[in-house]
Amino acid sequence: MKSLFKIAALGLAGTLALASTASAALKEGAAAPEFSAPAYLAGQPFTFDLAGALKKGPVVVYFFPAANTAGCNLEAHLFSEAVDDFKAHGATVIGVTAGNTDQLATFSKDTETCGGKFAVAADEGAKIAKQYDAVLPMKPGWSNRTSYVITSSGVVAHAYSDLNPKQHVQETLDAVKALEHKGS
């Protein structure tokens, strides 16, 4: 009976940890923290600058735990398949991670992940993730799976946190499309 109680308590603790993860993201209407970071596009290094990207239109900043892990590979692949839709609506996509940053050059060009279609940035020590309340609770040195749509004026228009990678693309694409209807 004691072991059943322990299992139930651990389950509740895990549920609470996930629930707090979902509510930890910056809220809609908040100012998006400025950042620049070393990044890769199709294996080529450059420095990504949020302010510069926002001059071109809205930016989807999606945080993911670590390059070359199952869920992150799937999420990157889904974004790569949809990147033309984002571009058609004037949006830039940037993936940001604090995990396995030494693998980002390859990750950025691999056809199973980013396919060279959008940039990924290295967030050593999860410094950017901390500014965005997107740190993975069970591994604080890594980013949580949290996606943001930031308007060209630097305001968070949409935030979505879920460790399951499957809905991040649809959530952010719908939010980018909604910006057009609002005139943002």
Secondary structure per residue as TSV (DSSP state, phi and psi in degrees):
chain	resnum	aa	ss	phi	psi
A	1	M	-	360.0	-40.4
A	2	K	H	-60.6	-39.8
A	3	S	H	-67.1	-34.4
A	4	L	H	-63.9	-41.0
A	5	F	H	-63.7	-41.9
A	6	K	H	-63.0	-42.9
A	7	I	H	-62.6	-43.5
A	8	A	H	-63.2	-41.5
A	9	A	H	-64.9	-42.1
A	10	L	H	-64.3	-40.4
A	11	G	H	-61.5	-43.5
A	12	L	H	-64.1	-42.6
A	13	A	H	-60.8	-42.8
A	14	G	H	-63.5	-41.2
A	15	T	H	-63.4	-43.6
A	16	L	H	-64.2	-38.2
A	17	A	H	-63.4	-43.4
A	18	L	H	-67.4	-39.1
A	19	A	H	-63.6	-41.5
A	20	S	H	-68.8	-29.2
A	21	T	H	-62.6	-44.6
A	22	A	H	-65.0	-31.6
A	23	S	H	-94.0	0.6
A	24	A	-	-80.2	-18.0
A	25	A	S	-64.3	155.9
A	26	L	-	-58.3	147.9
A	27	K	-	-87.7	155.2
A	28	E	T	-57.5	138.2
A	29	G	T	94.8	-13.6
A	30	A	S	-74.3	152.0
A	31	A	B	-73.4	131.1
A	32	A	-	-77.3	126.9
A	33	P	-	-61.1	135.4
A	34	E	-	-70.3	145.5
A	35	F	-	-157.8	156.2
A	36	S	E	-135.5	148.8
A	37	A	E	-155.7	153.2
A	38	P	E	-63.9	136.1
A	39	A	E	-143.0	171.3
A	40	Y	E	-136.2	140.5
A	41	L	E	-131.1	118.2
A	42	A	T	53.6	36.4
A	43	G	T	86.4	-7.1
A	44	Q	E	-95.4	128.3
A	45	P	E	-76.3	146.6
A	46	F	E	-161.8	175.9
A	47	T	E	-106.6	120.4
A	48	F	E	-83.5	132.7
A	49	D	E	-126.0	116.4
A	50	L	H	-59.2	-44.4
A	51	A	H	-58.8	-43.1
A	52	G	H	-64.6	-41.1
A	53	A	H	-66.1	-36.7
A	54	L	H	-67.3	-21.4
A	55	K	T	-65.9	-21.5
A	56	K	T	-92.3	-14.1
A	57	G	S	142.6	-168.9
A	58	P	-	-64.8	156.0
A	59	V	E	-127.1	132.8
A	60	V	E	-96.4	114.9
A	61	V	E	-106.6	111.8
A	62	Y	E	-115.6	124.9
A	63	F	E	-90.7	138.5
A	64	F	-	-138.0	150.7
A	65	P	S	-59.7	-53.0
A	66	A	B	-162.5	138.1
A	67	A	T	-61.5	147.6
A	68	N	T	60.1	41.9
A	69	T	S	-123.8	154.5
A	70	A	H	-52.8	-55.6
A	71	G	H	-64.9	-37.4
A	72	C	H	-72.1	-35.7
A	73	N	H	-63.6	-43.7
A	74	L	H	-62.5	-47.4
A	75	E	H	-60.8	-44.8
A	76	A	H	-61.3	-42.0
A	77	H	H	-63.1	-42.2
A	78	L	H	-63.6	-41.5
A	79	F	H	-64.2	-39.9
A	80	S	H	-63.8	-36.4
A	81	E	H	-67.9	-28.4
A	82	A	H	-102.1	-2.3
A	83	V	H	-59.7	-34.1
A	84	D	H	-65.4	-33.8
A	85	D	H	-65.3	-41.5
A	86	F	H	-62.2	-46.1
A	87	K	H	-62.1	-37.8
A	88	A	H	-61.7	-23.9
A	89	H	T	-103.0	15.5
A	90	G	T	79.9	11.8
A	91	A	-	-101.3	146.6
A	92	T	E	-101.6	141.3
A	93	V	E	-112.0	133.7
A	94	I	E	-136.8	126.9
A	95	G	E	-92.7	141.7
A	96	V	E	-131.5	130.9
A	97	T	E	-143.4	151.2
A	98	A	S	-104.6	-5.8
A	99	G	B	-103.3	136.1
A	100	N	S	53.7	42.8
A	101	T	G	-64.7	-22.4
A	102	D	G	-70.1	-10.1
A	103	Q	G	-104.4	4.3
A	104	L	H	-67.2	-33.4
A	105	A	H	-59.9	-48.8
A	106	T	H	-67.8	-44.3
A	107	F	H	-55.7	-39.4
A	108	S	H	-68.9	-24.0
A	109	K	H	-108.3	-12.7
A	110	D	-	-64.1	128.9
A	111	T	T	-67.5	-17.0
A	112	E	T	-82.3	-11.8
A	113	T	T	-123.2	-105.7
A	114	C	T	-75.8	-26.5
A	115	G	T	62.0	20.9
A	116	G	T	71.8	14.5
A	117	K	S	-96.4	-18.0
A	118	F	S	-152.3	161.7
A	119	A	E	-86.2	154.1
A	120	V	E	-129.0	138.1
A	121	A	E	-114.7	146.2
A	122	A	E	-89.8	129.1
A	123	D	-	-119.5	72.1
A	124	E	G	-56.7	128.9
A	125	G	G	73.8	9.4
A	126	A	G	56.0	33.7
A	127	K	H	-65.3	-42.6
A	128	I	H	-69.7	-43.4
A	129	A	H	-56.7	-38.8
A	130	K	H	-63.0	-41.6
A	131	Q	H	-63.1	-29.4
A	132	Y	T	-99.0	11.1
A	133	D	T	50.6	45.7
A	134	A	-	-128.8	48.6
A	135	V	B	-101.7	137.3
A	136	L	-	-71.5	114.4
A	137	P	T	-56.7	-39.5
A	138	M	T	-82.2	-7.4
A	139	K	S	-149.4	78.5
A	140	P	T	-58.5	-15.1
A	141	G	T	-83.1	-1.6
A	142	W	S	-117.8	162.2
A	143	S	B	-82.5	148.5
A	144	N	-	-82.0	166.3
A	145	R	S	-87.2	90.9
A	146	T	E	-134.5	132.6
A	147	S	E	-118.5	140.5
A	148	Y	E	-126.0	145.7
A	149	V	E	-111.7	122.9
A	150	I	E	-114.2	128.7
A	151	T	-	-71.1	163.1
A	152	S	T	-62.4	-17.3
A	153	S	T	-90.0	5.4
A	154	G	S	85.6	22.4
A	155	V	B	-109.6	140.1
A	156	V	E	-70.7	116.6
A	157	A	E	-94.2	-25.0
A	158	H	E	-157.8	140.7
A	159	A	E	-134.5	138.1
A	160	Y	E	-143.8	122.7
A	161	S	E	-121.3	124.5
A	162	D	-	-164.8	129.1
A	163	L	S	-67.0	-22.5
A	164	N	S	-75.2	122.9
A	165	P	G	-78.1	-8.6
A	166	K	G	-69.5	-27.9
A	167	Q	G	-101.4	-4.5
A	168	H	H	-61.2	-41.2
A	169	V	H	-65.0	-49.5
A	170	Q	H	-63.7	-42.5
A	171	E	H	-57.5	-48.2
A	172	T	H	-75.5	-36.9
A	173	L	H	-64.5	-42.7
A	174	D	H	-61.0	-39.9
A	175	A	H	-67.9	-38.3
A	176	V	H	-64.5	-43.1
A	177	K	H	-62.7	-38.4
A	178	A	H	-63.7	-31.4
A	179	L	H	-61.2	-37.4
A	180	E	H	-62.7	-38.4
A	181	H	H	-72.8	-24.4
A	182	K	H	-87.2	-12.4
A	183	G	T	81.2	18.2
A	184	S	-	-87.3	360.0
